Amino acid sequence: MGKEDLHKRLANGGTLVVAEGYLFEFERRGYLKAGTYVPEVVIEHPELVKQLHEEFVHAGSEVCLAFTYYAHREKMALIGREEELEKINRTALKIAREVADATGTLMAGDICNSTVYKADDPSTHAIVEGMFKEQVKWCVEEGADFIVAESYTDYGEAKLALDAIKKYGNGLPAVVTFWAAMTDETGDGIHLAEACKKIEDGGAAVVGLNCSRGPATMLPLLKEIRAACRGPVAALPVPYRTTKEEPTFFCVKAPGADVRAFPVDLPACLCGTSEIQHFAEACKELGIQYVGICCGNLSHYLRIVADVYGKNPPAKRFAPDMSKSYIFGDKAKFSNYYTDKIRAHLAGIVD
C-alpha cells in the first residue's frame, strides 16, 4: 500500500467502507472510561485492539483506522500518562498496519479535535498545531496510507489539521470530517457544506461528516455537502435514532425518559438494522464514496453497509435467513406445531 492508494480506490466513483467507533466499543466492553475517553486499551491490551480491527475487516471495513482518537497530548495529560504519548500512538499505528498488511486493506492514521482549540484565542492555535504535528509525523513514520482528521466542530481547527497534514504528512492524503451539531453550521459560524467545500479546496482528498448525528439527521445535510463539493464525500453517522428535535446523540433522550441518554443510556436509542440499510442505500444513491459508522458501531451494522455497497464481506455468510427458523421460517419445511401454535404463543402471530 502507499500514499496513492486512497486516490486509486476512490477514482472513477470507487468506494470505501470504513469502520470507526472503536471508542464506544471498548467502553462497552469495559476497557475504556466514559468521560475521559482515552484509548488506554491500546497500551494495556493491544491484542484486543488487533482483534477489533480484524473483526471490523471481517464485517466489511476496507480501512484499519489506527485507534489514536483522543490519544493526543491534552487527553494523555488529563489522565496523568503524558509520558506515554508516543508509545500509545506508535503502538496503535503498528497494530493497524499489521492488520492492514495481513488483510489487504488500507491503514489510516488519525488525528482529532484537540479539546484545546478556541477560535478567538490564537495562543491555542499554536498549541494545537504542535499537537497535530507530532501525531502526523508518527503516522508517516509508521507507514500510514492516509490520515483521517476527524470530529471538528470549528472550521478553524479542521483547517489547522489539514494544514498540519499537508506540512508534515510527507504527501499523505487527508480525509477531513466535521461534527454536525444542533444547527447546520460549524462552531465558528460557517455552513457545513461551505466548510467542507473550503477544506476540499484547501487540498483534502475526502471531506464530510462523522459522529454526532444519526442517519436520519445526517442525511439531509449530506445532500447539501454532496452538491457543494466536487470530490469524494464522507458519511459516518452514529447508529442512534436522532430526530429533527433531537438532532445529535448528545441531546437525544432515551425512550420513556426525560433526561439526556448520552452516554450511558444510548443503547436504548440504537437504530435497527433496517434503518442502517436504508441509510446506506440513500448514501449509495447520493454518490457518497467514503461510508461507515462511527461511535456505537457494531459489526452487524457495518456488514449491512458493506453489503449495500457491493463488497461481499466474509461476514455476509452469517447474514440473517429467517426462512430457516423453526418458529418464524418456511411453514412448508417445519412442523406447524411451531410455525403456528408456538409462534402465536410467543409473538401473537397467527398468519
Disulfide bonds with the S-S distance in Angstrom:
none
